[in-house]
Amino acid sequence: MTLYDDAVLVLKGYGDQPELRDLYLAHLEAHPDGMYKPCQAGHLTSSALVVDPVSGRVLLTLHKKLGMWLQMGGHCEAGDETVEAAALREAAEESGISGLTLLPGGPVRLDRHPIPAPCHWHLDVQYAALAPAGAVEQISEESLDLRWFAYEEVAGVADTSVVRLLESTLARL
């Protein structure tokens, strides 16, 4: 099974946000290369909100290019076998935390957002990753900063897409 095939299966099985899910599926049908960055009409990305439910906090990265506090995530790569694996890889790379596990049940949310040319859209498939007890983060070269925030602090530092992702994650926890 290819990453494209996996993405189609994951999206078909995702029960929330039906209009956005159908838009993702239509995009992939129209763009067989829509899993990867070179697709200028837009491409799928995969991300994960790193949470520590025991301490009631989330780990956010201050994105180097955007200057915004965001969840870990990014582009799918040729070695990614599944969208889920891409999210977990990105979360581990950007957080420096080994032993992350994804919250069961598939994606938590979908988020479509514009990006600068030459590409136009990121079609983000968003997961939640559980940090192991005693996890110690390590900043990557992709970040300006990496910091834990209490759940109630997130709305004060992040945009609405991150706040919605946290709300959906907490509802699933």
C-alpha positions as a Markdown table, in Angstrom:
| # | Residue | x | y | z |
|---|---|---|---|---|
| 1 | Met | 0.0 | 0.0 | 0.0 |
| 2 | Thr | 1.3 | 3.4 | -0.9 |
| 3 | Leu | 1.2 | 6.5 | 1.3 |
| 4 | Tyr | -1.4 | 7.9 | -1.1 |
| 5 | Asp | -3.6 | 4.8 | -0.6 |
| 6 | Asp | -3.2 | 5.0 | 3.2 |
| 7 | Ala | -4.2 | 8.7 | 3.1 |
| 8 | Val | -7.3 | 7.9 | 1.2 |
| 9 | Leu | -8.2 | 5.1 | 3.6 |
| 10 | Val | -7.6 | 7.3 | 6.7 |
| 11 | Leu | -9.7 | 10.1 | 5.3 |
| 12 | Lys | -12.5 | 7.8 | 4.2 |
| 13 | Gly | -12.6 | 6.5 | 7.8 |
| 14 | Tyr | -12.5 | 9.9 | 9.4 |
| 15 | Gly | -16.0 | 10.7 | 10.6 |
| 16 | Asp | -15.8 | 14.4 | 11.6 |
| 17 | Gln | -15.6 | 17.5 | 9.4 |
| 18 | Pro | -17.3 | 15.8 | 6.4 |
| 19 | Glu | -17.0 | 18.8 | 4.0 |
| 20 | Leu | -13.3 | 19.3 | 4.7 |
| 21 | Arg | -12.7 | 15.5 | 4.5 |
| 22 | Asp | -14.4 | 15.4 | 1.1 |
| 23 | Leu | -12.4 | 18.4 | -0.1 |
| 24 | Tyr | -9.2 | 16.5 | 0.9 |
| 25 | Leu | -10.4 | 13.4 | -0.9 |
| 26 | Ala | -11.3 | 15.4 | -4.1 |
| 27 | His | -7.9 | 17.0 | -4.0 |
| 28 | Leu | -6.1 | 13.7 | -3.9 |
| 29 | Glu | -8.3 | 12.3 | -6.7 |
| 30 | Ala | -7.4 | 15.3 | -8.8 |
| 31 | His | -3.8 | 15.4 | -7.8 |
| 32 | Pro | -2.1 | 11.9 | -7.5 |
| 33 | Asp | 1.1 | 13.9 | -6.5 |
| 34 | Gly | -0.9 | 15.7 | -3.7 |
| 35 | Met | 0.9 | 13.9 | -0.9 |
| 36 | Tyr | 4.2 | 15.8 | -1.4 |
| 37 | Lys | 5.5 | 19.3 | -1.4 |
| 38 | Pro | 6.1 | 19.7 | -5.1 |
| 39 | Cys | 2.3 | 19.6 | -5.8 |
| 40 | Gln | 1.7 | 23.3 | -6.3 |
| 41 | Ala | -2.1 | 23.0 | -6.0 |
| 42 | Gly | -1.6 | 22.0 | -2.4 |
| 43 | His | -0.5 | 18.9 | -0.6 |
| 44 | Leu | -1.2 | 16.9 | 2.5 |
| 45 | Thr | 0.8 | 17.5 | 5.6 |
| 46 | Ser | 0.8 | 15.5 | 8.8 |
| 47 | Ser | 1.1 | 16.9 | 12.4 |
| 48 | Ala | 0.7 | 15.9 | 16.0 |
| 49 | Leu | 0.0 | 17.9 | 19.1 |
| 50 | Val | 2.3 | 16.6 | 21.8 |
| 51 | Val | 0.4 | 16.3 | 25.1 |
| 52 | Asp | 1.3 | 15.4 | 28.6 |
| 53 | Pro | -2.1 | 14.5 | 30.1 |
| 54 | Val | -0.7 | 13.8 | 33.6 |
| 55 | Ser | 0.7 | 17.3 | 33.9 |
| 56 | Gly | -2.1 | 19.0 | 31.8 |
| 57 | Arg | 0.2 | 20.6 | 29.3 |
| 58 | Val | 1.1 | 20.6 | 25.6 |
| 59 | Leu | 4.4 | 21.1 | 23.8 |
| 60 | Leu | 4.4 | 23.8 | 21.1 |
| 61 | Thr | 7.1 | 24.9 | 18.7 |
| 62 | Leu | 7.8 | 28.5 | 17.8 |
| 63 | His | 8.0 | 27.9 | 14.0 |
| 64 | Lys | 11.1 | 29.4 | 12.5 |
| 65 | Lys | 9.5 | 30.6 | 9.2 |
| 66 | Leu | 6.0 | 31.6 | 10.5 |
| 67 | Gly | 7.0 | 32.9 | 13.9 |
| 68 | Met | 3.9 | 31.2 | 15.4 |
| 69 | Trp | 3.4 | 28.7 | 18.2 |
| 70 | Leu | 2.2 | 25.5 | 16.5 |
| 71 | Gln | 2.0 | 21.7 | 17.0 |
| 72 | Met | 4.8 | 19.6 | 15.6 |
| 73 | Gly | 4.3 | 18.7 | 11.9 |
| 74 | Gly | 5.3 | 19.0 | 8.3 |
| 75 | His | 5.6 | 17.5 | 4.9 |
| 76 | Cys | 5.2 | 13.8 | 4.2 |
| 77 | Glu | 8.4 | 12.2 | 3.0 |
| 78 | Ala | 9.1 | 9.3 | 0.6 |
| 79 | Gly | 10.0 | 7.0 | 3.4 |
| 80 | Asp | 6.7 | 7.5 | 5.3 |
| 81 | Glu | 4.6 | 4.4 | 5.0 |
| 82 | Thr | 1.5 | 6.0 | 6.5 |
| 83 | Val | 0.1 | 9.4 | 7.3 |
| 84 | Glu | 0.2 | 8.4 | 11.0 |
| 85 | Ala | 3.9 | 7.5 | 10.7 |
| 86 | Ala | 4.6 | 10.9 | 9.1 |
| 87 | Ala | 2.9 | 12.6 | 12.1 |
| 88 | Leu | 4.8 | 10.5 | 14.6 |
| 89 | Arg | 8.1 | 11.1 | 12.8 |
| 90 | Glu | 7.5 | 14.9 | 12.6 |
| 91 | Ala | 6.6 | 15.0 | 16.3 |
| 92 | Ala | 9.7 | 13.1 | 17.4 |
| 93 | Glu | 12.0 | 15.1 | 15.1 |
| 94 | Glu | 10.7 | 18.5 | 16.2 |
| 95 | Ser | 10.2 | 17.7 | 19.9 |
| 96 | Gly | 13.3 | 15.6 | 20.4 |
| 97 | Ile | 11.2 | 13.2 | 22.5 |
| 98 | Ser | 11.5 | 9.5 | 21.9 |
| 99 | Gly | 8.7 | 7.1 | 22.9 |
| 100 | Leu | 5.8 | 9.3 | 21.7 |
| 101 | Thr | 2.6 | 7.3 | 21.0 |
| 102 | Leu | -0.3 | 8.6 | 19.0 |
| 103 | Leu | -3.7 | 8.9 | 20.7 |
| 104 | Pro | -5.8 | 5.9 | 19.4 |
| 105 | Gly | -8.6 | 6.5 | 17.0 |
| 106 | Gly | -6.9 | 8.1 | 14.0 |
| 107 | Pro | -6.7 | 11.8 | 13.2 |
| 108 | Val | -8.1 | 14.3 | 15.8 |
| 109 | Arg | -8.8 | 17.0 | 13.3 |
| 110 | Leu | -8.2 | 18.3 | 9.7 |
| 111 | Asp | -7.0 | 21.8 | 9.0 |
| 112 | Arg | -6.7 | 23.4 | 5.6 |
| 113 | His | -4.6 | 26.6 | 5.6 |
| 114 | Pro | -3.1 | 28.8 | 2.9 |
| 115 | Ile | 0.7 | 29.0 | 2.5 |
| 116 | Pro | 2.9 | 31.2 | 0.3 |
| 117 | Ala | 3.6 | 30.5 | -3.3 |
| 118 | Pro | 4.6 | 28.5 | -5.2 |
| 119 | Cys | 2.3 | 26.1 | -3.4 |
| 120 | His | -1.1 | 27.3 | -2.2 |
| 121 | Trp | -2.5 | 25.0 | 0.5 |
| 122 | His | -1.5 | 22.7 | 3.3 |
| 123 | Leu | -4.1 | 20.0 | 3.9 |
| 124 | Asp | -3.1 | 19.0 | 7.4 |
| 125 | Val | -4.1 | 15.7 | 8.9 |
| 126 | Gln | -3.8 | 16.3 | 12.7 |
| 127 | Tyr | -3.1 | 13.7 | 15.4 |
| 128 | Ala | -2.3 | 13.9 | 19.1 |
| 129 | Ala | 0.9 | 12.4 | 20.5 |
| 130 | Leu | 1.2 | 11.3 | 24.1 |
| 131 | Ala | 4.5 | 12.1 | 25.8 |
| 132 | Pro | 5.9 | 9.4 | 28.0 |
| 133 | Ala | 6.4 | 10.1 | 31.7 |
| 134 | Gly | 9.5 | 12.2 | 32.3 |
| 135 | Ala | 9.8 | 13.3 | 28.7 |
| 136 | Val | 12.5 | 15.8 | 28.0 |
| 137 | Glu | 12.2 | 18.0 | 24.9 |
| 138 | Gln | 15.0 | 19.1 | 22.7 |
| 139 | Ile | 14.7 | 22.0 | 20.3 |
| 140 | Ser | 15.4 | 21.2 | 16.6 |
| 141 | Glu | 16.8 | 23.5 | 13.9 |
| 142 | Glu | 13.3 | 24.0 | 12.6 |
| 143 | Ser | 12.2 | 25.9 | 15.7 |
| 144 | Leu | 13.0 | 29.2 | 17.3 |
| 145 | Asp | 11.8 | 27.9 | 20.6 |
| 146 | Leu | 10.1 | 24.9 | 22.1 |
| 147 | Arg | 8.0 | 25.2 | 25.3 |
| 148 | Trp | 5.4 | 23.4 | 27.4 |
| 149 | Phe | 2.1 | 25.3 | 28.0 |
| 150 | Ala | -0.7 | 24.5 | 30.4 |
| 151 | Tyr | -3.9 | 23.7 | 28.5 |
| 152 | Glu | -5.4 | 27.0 | 29.7 |
| 153 | Glu | -2.5 | 29.0 | 28.3 |
| 154 | Val | -2.7 | 27.8 | 24.7 |
| 155 | Ala | -5.4 | 30.2 | 23.6 |
| 156 | Gly | -3.2 | 33.1 | 24.7 |
| 157 | Val | -0.2 | 32.1 | 22.6 |
| 158 | Ala | -1.5 | 30.0 | 19.6 |
| 159 | Asp | -4.0 | 30.6 | 16.8 |
| 160 | Thr | -7.5 | 29.1 | 16.6 |
| 161 | Ser | -6.3 | 26.0 | 14.6 |
| 162 | Val | -4.1 | 25.0 | 17.5 |
| 163 | Val | -6.8 | 25.8 | 20.1 |
| 164 | Arg | -9.4 | 23.7 | 18.1 |
| 165 | Leu | -6.8 | 20.8 | 17.9 |
| 166 | Leu | -6.3 | 21.0 | 21.7 |
| 167 | Glu | -10.1 | 21.0 | 22.3 |
| 168 | Ser | -10.6 | 18.0 | 20.1 |
| 169 | Thr | -7.7 | 16.2 | 21.7 |
| 170 | Leu | -9.0 | 16.9 | 25.2 |
| 171 | Ala | -12.5 | 15.6 | 24.2 |
| 172 | Arg | -10.9 | 12.4 | 23.0 |
| 173 | Leu | -8.8 | 12.0 | 26.2 |
